Amino acid sequence: MVDAKTLLIILVLVALVVLIVVAIMLLKKLFVTVDELNKVLEEVEVVTDIAAKRSKDIDGIVDDVSSSVSEISGAIKGNQSTIGAVMGFAKSVASLKGVYDKNKKED
């Protein structure tokens, strides 16, 4: 008959063998996961490089548009007195027309 001590040692050895098998299976899955992760990281690197290049292109375009808007704004500010004079003249013409129409209605 097998005593309790021997049975306990056999159970511990069986558990140790099962634990080693499970650890080997987990390591195998871990290696597969690491390989897939490396592939994903390579793809991310390519996409990041493309995004960085496009970002530099867009930055240049934004700079060009910004300078163009600044130049247009400066031109408008520089011609503000001219634009104001034209608007004042237009208002005067509109006022004269209003007075003329009012006089015409009264007659």
Steps between C-alpha positions, in 0.01 A plus 500: 500500500613855421543729796386866508851644466570310176157594363563865579839490325343339191226766491756779528708348218191464277403862576856610418491316166161658417635843599805455274277395206271802552800732526641363171164552327478856632855576382413367153196731485711787631752457217219503241358814661840673498544418129157648419577805712824556308308490171248753630777729625670490158172603336453776756850628425420521128172683567673737742766585242232575240305712749813695594577575134141611432503709816807688376330556163184628667705722731655665195159548341361654819797738516438607140128555560571689822742735329255554213220586743734736686592673174134535400412630845783752482386613157144546625622694805722715281208576269255548784484876448430446130233243578354735763486783249326281243251382764440860611437602141256211455314601817483857376356388167247284683402794723458728199287239329287469813448878512414505128251217540343672800465828309350314204235337722402834655437655154 
